[in-house]
Amino acid sequence: MMVITELEPPSKDGKVVWLIVWGIFTLLNLIGTLNANRVVQFVFASLTALFFLLAAGVNNADIHVLAGYVGIVCGSSALYLGWAEVMNELAGRELCYIGPVKNKVF
């Protein structure tokens, strides 16, 4: 026989660690995008900032609200990037600006 009890909410420390791990992961991915176009770099930079702000916002409501705004900017830029990539591919030229990289880092 199985007894179902109430679940405990996750600890705040666990949320902070989880969000910091994702922040580090996206930071490493940001480094990998340094040879990609500028919009991809912006998406990963804003996503990295978002995860670290969310980690800081676990215990601070004002920072959590700021993270929400950064998330809106990040998501909007990712939507623009997806749309611009499709439009540029269909047009066969740069119809929408995505900021090509002229000097390769690696």
Biopython code that builds the backbone (N, CA, C, O; Angstrom):
import numpy as np
from Bio.PDB.StructureBuilder import StructureBuilder

atoms = [
    (1, "MET", "N", (0.834, -1.168, 0.000)),
    (1, "MET", "CA", (0.000, 0.000, 0.000)),
    (1, "MET", "C", (0.885, 1.239, 0.000)),
    (1, "MET", "O", (1.875, 1.315, 0.728)),
    (2, "MET", "N", (0.516, 2.192, -0.817)),
    (2, "MET", "CA", (1.323, 3.402, -0.959)),
    (2, "MET", "C", (0.638, 4.569, -0.252)),
    (2, "MET", "O", (-0.555, 4.813, -0.429)),
    (3, "VAL", "N", (1.404, 5.260, 0.528)),
    (3, "VAL", "CA", (0.868, 6.415, 1.248)),
    (3, "VAL", "C", (1.318, 7.678, 0.521)),
    (3, "VAL", "O", (2.513, 7.888, 0.312)),
    (4, "ILE", "N", (0.370, 8.508, 0.142)),
    (4, "ILE", "CA", (0.682, 9.757, -0.539)),
    (4, "ILE", "C", (0.662, 10.877, 0.493)),
    (4, "ILE", "O", (-0.350, 11.118, 1.151)),
    (5, "THR", "N", (1.776, 11.540, 0.619)),
    (5, "THR", "CA", (1.882, 12.661, 1.557)),
    (5, "THR", "C", (2.063, 13.947, 0.771)),
    (5, "THR", "O", (2.290, 13.931, -0.439)),
    (6, "GLU", "N", (1.958, 15.048, 1.475)),
    (6, "GLU", "CA", (2.166, 16.341, 0.813)),
    (6, "GLU", "C", (3.624, 16.487, 0.425)),
    (6, "GLU", "O", (4.526, 16.108, 1.171)),
    (7, "LEU", "N", (3.836, 17.045, -0.756)),
    (7, "LEU", "CA", (5.198, 17.282, -1.217)),
    (7, "LEU", "C", (5.717, 18.593, -0.652)),
    (7, "LEU", "O", (4.979, 19.571, -0.534)),
    (8, "GLU", "N", (6.960, 18.596, -0.317)),
    (8, "GLU", "CA", (7.604, 19.812, 0.170)),
    (8, "GLU", "C", (8.043, 20.648, -1.030)),
    (8, "GLU", "O", (8.533, 20.097, -2.015)),
    (9, "PRO", "N", (7.878, 21.954, -0.964)),
    (9, "PRO", "CA", (8.384, 22.782, -2.071)),
    (9, "PRO", "C", (9.912, 22.716, -2.107)),
    (9, "PRO", "O", (10.552, 22.509, -1.075)),
    (10, "PRO", "N", (10.489, 22.892, -3.286)),
    (10, "PRO", "CA", (11.946, 22.844, -3.364)),
    (10, "PRO", "C", (12.576, 23.975, -2.558)),
    (10, "PRO", "O", (11.987, 25.044, -2.399)),
    (11, "SER", "N", (13.766, 23.727, -2.060)),
    (11, "SER", "CA", (14.441, 24.752, -1.263)),
    (11, "SER", "C", (14.921, 25.887, -2.162)),
    (11, "SER", "O", (15.194, 25.692, -3.346)),
    (12, "LYS", "N", (15.015, 27.062, -1.577)),
    (12, "LYS", "CA", (15.488, 28.215, -2.337)),
    (12, "LYS", "C", (16.948, 28.046, -2.728)),
    (12, "LYS", "O", (17.353, 28.472, -3.810)),
    (13, "ASP", "N", (17.735, 27.435, -1.866)),
    (13, "ASP", "CA", (19.146, 27.210, -2.193)),
    (13, "ASP", "C", (19.287, 26.301, -3.405)),
    (13, "ASP", "O", (20.167, 26.506, -4.241)),
    (14, "GLY", "N", (18.424, 25.301, -3.498)),
    (14, "GLY", "CA", (18.461, 24.407, -4.648)),
    (14, "GLY", "C", (18.134, 25.134, -5.941)),
    (14, "GLY", "O", (18.758, 24.879, -6.970)),
    (15, "LYS", "N", (17.161, 26.036, -5.898)),
    (15, "LYS", "CA", (16.804, 26.831, -7.080)),
    (15, "LYS", "C", (17.985, 27.699, -7.507)),
    (15, "LYS", "O", (18.290, 27.804, -8.695)),
    (16, "VAL", "N", (18.646, 28.318, -6.531)),
    (16, "VAL", "CA", (19.785, 29.194, -6.836)),
    (16, "VAL", "C", (20.890, 28.398, -7.521)),
    (16, "VAL", "O", (21.428, 28.829, -8.540)),
    (17, "VAL", "N", (21.225, 27.250, -6.970)),
    (17, "VAL", "CA", (22.288, 26.421, -7.560)),
    (17, "VAL", "C", (21.904, 25.991, -8.971)),
    (17, "VAL", "O", (22.725, 26.056, -9.886)),
    (18, "TRP", "N", (20.662, 25.553, -9.149)),
    (18, "TRP", "CA", (20.191, 25.110, -10.458)),
    (18, "TRP", "C", (20.292, 26.245, -11.486)),
    (18, "TRP", "O", (20.752, 26.023, -12.606)),
    (19, "LEU", "N", (19.870, 27.443, -11.118)),
    (19, "LEU", "CA", (19.918, 28.577, -12.045)),
    (19, "LEU", "C", (21.357, 29.011, -12.326)),
    (19, "LEU", "O", (21.663, 29.428, -13.443)),
    (20, "ILE", "N", (22.235, 28.920, -11.344)),
    (20, "ILE", "CA", (23.640, 29.262, -11.576)),
    (20, "ILE", "C", (24.285, 28.257, -12.520)),
    (20, "ILE", "O", (25.079, 28.640, -13.378)),
    (21, "VAL", "N", (23.957, 26.979, -12.375)),
    (21, "VAL", "CA", (24.487, 25.962, -13.288)),
    (21, "VAL", "C", (24.050, 26.267, -14.715)),
    (21, "VAL", "O", (24.860, 26.183, -15.638)),
    (22, "TRP", "N", (22.781, 26.622, -14.910)),
    (22, "TRP", "CA", (22.315, 26.983, -16.244)),
    (22, "TRP", "C", (22.973, 28.282, -16.732)),
    (22, "TRP", "O", (23.238, 28.427, -17.925)),
    (23, "GLY", "N", (23.232, 29.211, -15.831)),
    (23, "GLY", "CA", (23.940, 30.434, -16.212)),
    (23, "GLY", "C", (25.346, 30.140, -16.701)),
    (23, "GLY", "O", (25.793, 30.720, -17.691)),
    (24, "ILE", "N", (26.042, 29.253, -16.025)),
    (24, "ILE", "CA", (27.393, 28.870, -16.458)),
    (24, "ILE", "C", (27.336, 28.160, -17.802)),
    (24, "ILE", "O", (28.166, 28.409, -18.676)),
    (25, "PHE", "N", (26.355, 27.274, -17.968)),
    (25, "PHE", "CA", (26.209, 26.561, -19.238)),
    (25, "PHE", "C", (25.970, 27.527, -20.397)),
    (25, "PHE", "O", (26.586, 27.391, -21.455)),
    (26, "THR", "N", (25.073, 28.508, -20.202)),
    (26, "THR", "CA", (24.810, 29.457, -21.278)),
    (26, "THR", "C", (25.993, 30.399, -21.496)),
    (26, "THR", "O", (26.206, 30.870, -22.614)),
    (27, "LEU", "N", (26.765, 30.679, -20.444)),
    (27, "LEU", "CA", (27.977, 31.480, -20.610)),
    (27, "LEU", "C", (28.974, 30.748, -21.499)),
    (27, "LEU", "O", (29.594, 31.363, -22.367)),
    (28, "LEU", "N", (29.134, 29.458, -21.296)),
    (28, "LEU", "CA", (30.026, 28.669, -22.140)),
    (28, "LEU", "C", (29.512, 28.628, -23.578)),
    (28, "LEU", "O", (30.298, 28.675, -24.525)),
    (29, "ASN", "N", (28.201, 28.540, -23.737)),
    (29, "ASN", "CA", (27.632, 28.592, -25.086)),
    (29, "ASN", "C", (27.830, 29.968, -25.718)),
    (29, "ASN", "O", (28.031, 30.068, -26.928)),
    (30, "LEU", "N", (27.776, 31.020, -24.916)),
    (30, "LEU", "CA", (28.032, 32.371, -25.415)),
    (30, "LEU", "C", (29.440, 32.460, -25.985)),
    (30, "LEU", "O", (29.648, 33.051, -27.044)),
    (31, "ILE", "N", (30.394, 31.880, -25.294)),
    (31, "ILE", "CA", (31.768, 31.870, -25.801)),
    (31, "ILE", "C", (31.821, 31.161, -27.151)),
    (31, "ILE", "O", (32.554, 31.571, -28.051)),
    (32, "GLY", "N", (31.039, 30.097, -27.278)),
    (32, "GLY", "CA", (30.990, 29.367, -28.550)),
    (32, "GLY", "C", (30.344, 30.142, -29.677)),
    (32, "GLY", "O", (30.551, 29.805, -30.843)),
    (33, "THR", "N", (29.562, 31.178, -29.369)),
    (33, "THR", "CA", (28.892, 31.948, -30.422)),
    (33, "THR", "C", (29.700, 33.148, -30.894)),
    (33, "THR", "O", (29.203, 33.937, -31.697)),
    (34, "LEU", "N", (30.914, 33.305, -30.427)),
    (34, "LEU", "CA", (31.684, 34.503, -30.776)),
    (34, "LEU", "C", (32.007, 34.594, -32.268)),
    (34, "LEU", "O", (32.344, 35.672, -32.758)),
    (35, "ASN", "N", (31.910, 33.489, -32.990)),
    (35, "ASN", "CA", (32.088, 33.526, -34.443)),
    (35, "ASN", "C", (30.756, 33.565, -35.180)),
    (35, "ASN", "O", (30.736, 33.585, -36.411)),
    (36, "ALA", "N", (29.653, 33.575, -34.457)),
    (36, "ALA", "CA", (28.327, 33.642, -35.067)),
    (36, "ALA", "C", (27.919, 35.104, -35.228)),
    (36, "ALA", "O", (28.658, 36.016, -34.858)),
    (37, "ASN", "N", (26.739, 35.305, -35.783)),
    (37, "ASN", "CA", (26.289, 36.684, -35.993)),
    (37, "ASN", "C", (25.958, 37.367, -34.669)),
    (37, "ASN", "O", (25.829, 36.715, -33.633)),
    (38, "ARG", "N", (25.826, 38.670, -34.723)),
    (38, "ARG", "CA", (25.655, 39.485, -33.512)),
    (38, "ARG", "C", (24.333, 39.210, -32.786)),
    (38, "ARG", "O", (24.270, 39.300, -31.560)),
    (39, "VAL", "N", (23.303, 38.883, -33.521)),
    (39, "VAL", "CA", (22.020, 38.638, -32.868)),
    (39, "VAL", "C", (22.087, 37.341, -32.055)),
    (39, "VAL", "O", (21.530, 37.277, -30.959)),
    (40, "VAL", "N", (22.749, 36.325, -32.563)),
    (40, "VAL", "CA", (22.934, 35.083, -31.795)),
    (40, "VAL", "C", (23.727, 35.388, -30.529)),
    (40, "VAL", "O", (23.403, 34.886, -29.453)),
    (41, "GLN", "N", (24.753, 36.200, -30.656)),
    (41, "GLN", "CA", (25.546, 36.580, -29.489)),
    (41, "GLN", "C", (24.682, 37.323, -28.472)),
    (41, "GLN", "O", (24.800, 37.092, -27.269)),
    (42, "PHE", "N", (23.817, 38.211, -28.953)),
    (42, "PHE", "CA", (22.946, 38.959, -28.044)),
    (42, "PHE", "C", (21.958, 38.032, -27.341)),
    (42, "PHE", "O", (21.695, 38.189, -26.148)),
    (43, "VAL", "N", (21.412, 37.071, -28.079)),
    (43, "VAL", "CA", (20.470, 36.124, -27.470)),
    (43, "VAL", "C", (21.157, 35.368, -26.333)),
    (43, "VAL", "O", (20.597, 35.246, -25.244)),
    (44, "PHE", "N", (22.364, 34.862, -26.579)),
    (44, "PHE", "CA", (23.046, 34.100, -25.539)),
    (44, "PHE", "C", (23.545, 34.988, -24.398)),
    (44, "PHE", "O", (23.568, 34.557, -23.246)),
    (45, "ALA", "N", (23.941, 36.214, -24.706)),
    (45, "ALA", "CA", (24.359, 37.130, -23.637)),
    (45, "ALA", "C", (23.171, 37.482, -22.742)),
    (45, "ALA", "O", (23.296, 37.498, -21.517)),
    (46, "SER", "N", (22.030, 37.761, -23.348)),
    (46, "SER", "CA", (20.855, 38.096, -22.540)),
    (46, "SER", "C", (20.330, 36.872, -21.792)),
    (46, "SER", "O", (19.803, 37.007, -20.688)),
    (47, "LEU", "N", (20.466, 35.684, -22.376)),
    (47, "LEU", "CA", (20.049, 34.470, -21.680)),
    (47, "LEU", "C", (20.950, 34.183, -20.483)),
    (47, "LEU", "O", (20.479, 33.756, -19.429)),
    (48, "THR", "N", (22.248, 34.420, -20.657)),
    (48, "THR", "CA", (23.179, 34.256, -19.538)),
    (48, "THR", "C", (22.834, 35.230, -18.417)),
    (48, "THR", "O", (22.770, 34.846, -17.249)),
    (49, "ALA", "N", (22.612, 36.488, -18.778)),
    (49, "ALA", "CA", (22.223, 37.486, -17.767)),
    (49, "ALA", "C", (20.909, 37.091, -17.097)),
    (49, "ALA", "O", (20.743, 37.269, -15.891)),
    (50, "LEU", "N", (19.984, 36.557, -17.882)),
    (50, "LEU", "CA", (18.691, 36.151, -17.337)),
    (50, "LEU", "C", (18.851, 35.080, -16.267)),
    (50, "LEU", "O", (18.255, 35.190, -15.196)),
    (51, "PHE", "N", (19.641, 34.050, -16.535)),
    (51, "PHE", "CA", (19.796, 32.984, -15.543)),
    (51, "PHE", "C", (20.455, 33.492, -14.263)),
    (51, "PHE", "O", (20.041, 33.123, -13.164)),
    (52, "PHE", "N", (21.478, 34.336, -14.399)),
    (52, "PHE", "CA", (22.116, 34.858, -13.194)),
    (52, "PHE", "C", (21.203, 35.813, -12.432)),
    (52, "PHE", "O", (21.222, 35.844, -11.202)),
    (53, "LEU", "N", (20.401, 36.592, -13.161)),
    (53, "LEU", "CA", (19.435, 37.464, -12.482)),
    (53, "LEU", "C", (18.333, 36.654, -11.791)),
    (53, "LEU", "O", (17.893, 36.999, -10.694)),
    (54, "LEU", "N", (17.897, 35.584, -12.439)),
    (54, "LEU", "CA", (16.906, 34.726, -11.796)),
    (54, "LEU", "C", (17.469, 34.092, -10.531)),
    (54, "LEU", "O", (16.761, 33.958, -9.533)),
    (55, "ALA", "N", (18.744, 33.699, -10.569)),
    (55, "ALA", "CA", (19.373, 33.135, -9.370)),
    (55, "ALA", "C", (19.430, 34.184, -8.258)),
    (55, "ALA", "O", (19.150, 33.883, -7.097)),
    (56, "ALA", "N", (19.793, 35.413, -8.622)),
    (56, "ALA", "CA", (19.849, 36.481, -7.620)),
    (56, "ALA", "C", (18.447, 36.871, -7.155)),
    (56, "ALA", "O", (18.270, 37.335, -6.029)),
    (57, "GLY", "N", (17.465, 36.685, -8.012)),
    (57, "GLY", "CA", (16.103, 37.080, -7.694)),
    (57, "GLY", "C", (15.323, 36.091, -6.853)),
    (57, "GLY", "O", (14.189, 36.368, -6.463)),
    (58, "VAL", "N", (15.913, 34.941, -6.569)),
    (58, "VAL", "CA", (15.212, 33.964, -5.728)),
    (58, "VAL", "C", (14.900, 34.566, -4.360)),
    (58, "VAL", "O", (13.848, 34.293, -3.783)),
    (59, "ASN", "N", (15.798, 35.368, -3.852)),
    (59, "ASN", "CA", (15.610, 35.980, -2.535)),
    (59, "ASN", "C", (15.335, 37.480, -2.595)),
    (59, "ASN", "O", (15.302, 38.138, -1.555)),
    (60, "ASN", "N", (15.136, 38.028, -3.789)),
    (60, "ASN", "CA", (14.928, 39.467, -3.923)),
    (60, "ASN", "C", (13.883, 39.709, -5.010)),
    (60, "ASN", "O", (14.136, 39.453, -6.187)),
    (61, "ALA", "N", (12.724, 40.196, -4.618)),
    (61, "ALA", "CA", (11.613, 40.364, -5.555)),
    (61, "ALA", "C", (11.912, 41.402, -6.636)),
    (61, "ALA", "O", (11.477, 41.234, -7.775)),
    (62, "ASP", "N", (12.640, 42.467, -6.307)),
    (62, "ASP", "CA", (12.942, 43.501, -7.296)),
    (62, "ASP", "C", (13.844, 42.959, -8.400)),
    (62, "ASP", "O", (13.630, 43.253, -9.576)),
    (63, "ILE", "N", (14.833, 42.182, -8.033)),
    (63, "ILE", "CA", (15.713, 41.580, -9.031)),
    (63, "ILE", "C", (14.944, 40.559, -9.856)),
    (63, "ILE", "O", (15.208, 40.391, -11.047)),
    (64, "HIS", "N", (14.002, 39.883, -9.230)),
    (64, "HIS", "CA", (13.189, 38.912, -9.951)),
    (64, "HIS", "C", (12.345, 39.600, -11.024)),
    (64, "HIS", "O", (12.183, 39.066, -12.121)),
    (65, "VAL", "N", (11.811, 40.775, -10.715)),
    (65, "VAL", "CA", (11.049, 41.549, -11.698)),
    (65, "VAL", "C", (11.965, 41.999, -12.831)),
    (65, "VAL", "O", (11.590, 41.918, -14.001)),
    (66, "LEU", "N", (13.168, 42.475, -12.492)),
    (66, "LEU", "CA", (14.138, 42.861, -13.511)),
    (66, "LEU", "C", (14.469, 41.672, -14.415)),
    (66, "LEU", "O", (14.590, 41.827, -15.630)),
    (67, "ALA", "N", (14.613, 40.506, -13.829)),
    (67, "ALA", "CA", (14.875, 39.298, -14.620)),
    (67, "ALA", "C", (13.724, 39.026, -15.582)),
    (67, "ALA", "O", (13.945, 38.550, -16.696)),
    (68, "GLY", "N", (12.515, 39.322, -15.164)),
    (68, "GLY", "CA", (11.374, 39.156, -16.055)),
    (68, "GLY", "C", (11.474, 40.039, -17.285)),
    (68, "GLY", "O", (11.178, 39.602, -18.397)),
    (69, "TYR", "N", (11.892, 41.280, -17.084)),
    (69, "TYR", "CA", (12.062, 42.184, -18.227)),
    (69, "TYR", "C", (13.195, 41.721, -19.134)),
    (69, "TYR", "O", (13.074, 41.783, -20.358)),
    (70, "VAL", "N", (14.290, 41.260, -18.545)),
    (70, "VAL", "CA", (15.404, 40.725, -19.343)),
    (70, "VAL", "C", (14.931, 39.501, -20.124)),
    (70, "VAL", "O", (15.331, 39.303, -21.271)),
    (71, "GLY", "N", (14.085, 38.683, -19.509)),
    (71, "GLY", "CA", (13.534, 37.518, -20.198)),
    (71, "GLY", "C", (12.684, 37.902, -21.396)),
    (71, "GLY", "O", (12.726, 37.234, -22.429)),
    (72, "ILE", "N", (11.917, 38.971, -21.264)),
    (72, "ILE", "CA", (11.112, 39.450, -22.391)),
    (72, "ILE", "C", (12.012, 39.904, -23.528)),
    (72, "ILE", "O", (11.750, 39.597, -24.691)),
    (73, "VAL", "N", (13.078, 40.639, -23.198)),
    (73, "VAL", "CA", (14.030, 41.096, -24.219)),
    (73, "VAL", "C", (14.716, 39.898, -24.874)),
    (73, "VAL", "O", (14.857, 39.850, -26.096)),
    (74, "CYS", "N", (15.139, 38.937, -24.061)),
    (74, "CYS", "CA", (15.814, 37.746, -24.576)),
    (74, "CYS", "C", (14.894, 36.961, -25.516)),
    (74, "CYS", "O", (15.289, 36.597, -26.624)),
    (75, "GLY", "N", (13.678, 36.709, -25.065)),
    (75, "GLY", "CA", (12.736, 35.962, -25.896)),
    (75, "GLY", "C", (12.384, 36.696, -27.173)),
    (75, "GLY", "O", (12.262, 36.077, -28.230)),
    (76, "SER", "N", (12.219, 38.000, -27.090)),
    (76, "SER", "CA", (11.904, 38.800, -28.284)),
    (76, "SER", "C", (13.056, 38.768, -29.281)),
    (76, "SER", "O", (12.837, 38.669, -30.488)),
    (77, "SER", "N", (14.274, 38.851, -28.775)),
    (77, "SER", "CA", (15.422, 38.810, -29.687)),
    (77, "SER", "C", (15.573, 37.427, -30.317)),
    (77, "SER", "O", (15.987, 37.317, -31.471)),
    (78, "ALA", "N", (15.244, 36.377, -29.577)),
    (78, "ALA", "CA", (15.295, 35.025, -30.145)),
    (78, "ALA", "C", (14.226, 34.855, -31.222)),
    (78, "ALA", "O", (14.478, 34.235, -32.256)),
    (79, "LEU", "N", (13.036, 35.401, -30.985)),
    (79, "LEU", "CA", (11.992, 35.356, -32.012)),
    (79, "LEU", "C", (12.417, 36.125, -33.256)),
    (79, "LEU", "O", (12.209, 35.663, -34.377)),
    (80, "TYR", "N", (13.013, 37.303, -33.057)),
    (80, "TYR", "CA", (13.495, 38.079, -34.199)),
    (80, "TYR", "C", (14.556, 37.300, -34.969)),
    (80, "TYR", "O", (14.535, 37.267, -36.199)),
    (81, "LEU", "N", (15.478, 36.677, -34.250)),
    (81, "LEU", "CA", (16.536, 35.916, -34.904)),
    (81, "LEU", "C", (15.957, 34.800, -35.758)),
    (81, "LEU", "O", (16.365, 34.623, -36.906)),
    (82, "GLY", "N", (15.015, 34.049, -35.214)),
    (82, "GLY", "CA", (14.400, 32.970, -35.988)),
    (82, "GLY", "C", (13.705, 33.495, -37.228)),
    (82, "GLY", "O", (13.843, 32.931, -38.314)),
    (83, "TRP", "N", (12.956, 34.578, -37.066)),
    (83, "TRP", "CA", (12.245, 35.173, -38.198)),
    (83, "TRP", "C", (13.236, 35.718, -39.235)),
    (83, "TRP", "O", (13.050, 35.517, -40.435)),
    (84, "ALA", "N", (14.286, 36.406, -38.774)),
    (84, "ALA", "CA", (15.257, 37.005, -39.686)),
    (84, "ALA", "C", (16.019, 35.928, -40.457)),
    (84, "ALA", "O", (16.282, 36.087, -41.649)),
    (85, "GLU", "N", (16.374, 34.834, -39.782)),
    (85, "GLU", "CA", (17.078, 33.746, -40.469)),
    (85, "GLU", "C", (16.213, 33.166, -41.591)),
    (85, "GLU", "O", (16.714, 32.906, -42.685)),
    (86, "VAL", "N", (14.933, 32.965, -41.329)),
    (86, "VAL", "CA", (14.029, 32.425, -42.348)),
    (86, "VAL", "C", (13.874, 33.417, -43.498)),
    (86, "VAL", "O", (13.947, 33.028, -44.663)),
    (87, "MET", "N", (13.661, 34.688, -43.182)),
    (87, "MET", "CA", (13.480, 35.702, -44.228)),
    (87, "MET", "C", (14.733, 35.846, -45.097)),
    (87, "MET", "O", (14.641, 35.957, -46.320)),
    (88, "ASN", "N", (15.900, 35.844, -44.455)),
    (88, "ASN", "CA", (17.148, 35.959, -45.218)),
    (88, "ASN", "C", (17.361, 34.746, -46.114)),
    (88, "ASN", "O", (17.825, 34.875, -47.246)),
    (89, "GLU", "N", (17.023, 33.577, -45.605)),
    (89, "GLU", "CA", (17.187, 32.360, -46.406)),
    (89, "GLU", "C", (16.227, 32.354, -47.595)),
    (89, "GLU", "O", (16.614, 31.993, -48.707)),
    (90, "LEU", "N", (14.999, 32.746, -47.366)),
    (90, "LEU", "CA", (14.023, 32.773, -48.453)),
    (90, "LEU", "C", (14.358, 33.826, -49.498)),
    (90, "LEU", "O", (14.139, 33.614, -50.691)),
    (91, "ALA", "N", (14.892, 34.965, -49.051)),
    (91, "ALA", "CA", (15.237, 36.040, -49.982)),
    (91, "ALA", "C", (16.555, 35.774, -50.697)),
    (91, "ALA", "O", (16.808, 36.343, -51.759)),
    (92, "GLY", "N", (17.392, 34.921, -50.129)),
    (92, "GLY", "CA", (18.690, 34.656, -50.743)),
    (92, "GLY", "C", (19.695, 35.776, -50.532)),
    (92, "GLY", "O", (20.744, 35.805, -51.176)),
    (93, "ARG", "N", (19.381, 36.682, -49.646)),
    (93, "ARG", "CA", (20.278, 37.803, -49.324)),
    (93, "ARG", "C", (19.924, 38.276, -47.920)),
    (93, "ARG", "O", (18.969, 37.793, -47.311)),
    (94, "GLU", "N", (20.716, 39.238, -47.408)),
    (94, "GLU", "CA", (20.419, 39.756, -46.071)),
    (94, "GLU", "C", (19.294, 40.774, -46.148)),
    (94, "GLU", "O", (19.521, 41.958, -46.398)),
    (95, "LEU", "N", (18.109, 40.305, -45.933)),
    (95, "LEU", "CA", (16.928, 41.155, -45.929)),
    (95, "LEU", "C", (16.735, 41.785, -44.546)),
    (95, "LEU", "O", (16.372, 42.956, -44.435)),
    (96, "CYS", "N", (16.979, 41.004, -43.507)),
    (96, "CYS", "CA", (16.865, 41.459, -42.117)),
    (96, "CYS", "C", (18.257, 41.442, -41.499)),
    (96, "CYS", "O", (18.993, 40.466, -41.645)),
    (97, "TYR", "N", (18.612, 42.506, -40.819)),
    (97, "TYR", "CA", (19.943, 42.635, -40.246)),
    (97, "TYR", "C", (20.143, 41.655, -39.100)),
    (97, "TYR", "O", (19.346, 41.605, -38.164)),
    (98, "ILE", "N", (21.218, 40.874, -39.185)),
    (98, "ILE", "CA", (21.578, 39.975, -38.089)),
    (98, "ILE", "C", (23.016, 40.203, -37.625)),
    (98, "ILE", "O", (23.488, 39.515, -36.720)),
    (99, "GLY", "N", (23.699, 41.138, -38.222)),
    (99, "GLY", "CA", (25.030, 41.518, -37.759)),
    (99, "GLY", "C", (26.101, 40.476, -37.991)),
    (99, "GLY", "O", (26.593, 39.873, -37.037)),
    (100, "PRO", "N", (26.471, 40.253, -39.241)),
    (100, "PRO", "CA", (27.518, 39.252, -39.493)),
    (100, "PRO", "C", (28.848, 39.650, -38.858)),
    (100, "PRO", "O", (29.168, 40.834, -38.749)),
    (101, "VAL", "N", (29.611, 38.652, -38.444)),
    (101, "VAL", "CA", (30.911, 38.883, -37.822)),
    (101, "VAL", "C", (31.963, 38.993, -38.911)),
    (101, "VAL", "O", (32.069, 38.118, -39.771)),
    (102, "LYS", "N", (32.742, 40.068, -38.874)),
    (102, "LYS", "CA", (33.780, 40.273, -39.884)),
    (102, "LYS", "C", (35.112, 39.686, -39.437)),
    (102, "LYS", "O", (35.834, 39.105, -40.246)),
    (103, "ASN", "N", (35.442, 39.832, -38.161)),
    (103, "ASN", "CA", (36.708, 39.316, -37.630)),
    (103, "ASN", "C", (36.420, 38.099, -36.755)),
    (103, "ASN", "O", (35.812, 38.211, -35.690)),
    (104, "LYS", "N", (36.866, 36.946, -37.222)),
    (104, "LYS", "CA", (36.641, 35.709, -36.471)),
    (104, "LYS", "C", (37.524, 35.685, -35.227)),
    (104, "LYS", "O", (38.688, 36.083, -35.278)),
    (105, "VAL", "N", (36.972, 35.223, -34.119)),
    (105, "VAL", "CA", (37.700, 35.152, -32.856)),
    (105, "VAL", "C", (38.561, 33.904, -32.810)),
    (105, "VAL", "O", (39.714, 33.956, -32.383)),
    (106, "PHE", "N", (38.002, 32.774, -33.251)),
    (106, "PHE", "CA", (38.729, 31.507, -33.201)),
    (106, "PHE", "C", (39.217, 31.129, -34.575)),
    (106, "PHE", "O", (39.855, 30.089, -34.739)),
]
sb = StructureBuilder()
sb.init_structure("model")
sb.init_model(0)
sb.init_chain("A")
sb.init_seg("    ")
for serial, (resi, resn, name, xyz) in enumerate(atoms, 1):
    if name == "N":
        sb.init_residue(resn, " ", resi, " ")
    sb.init_atom(name, np.array(xyz, "f"), 0.0, 1.0, " ", f" {name:<3s}", serial, name[0])
structure = sb.get_structure()
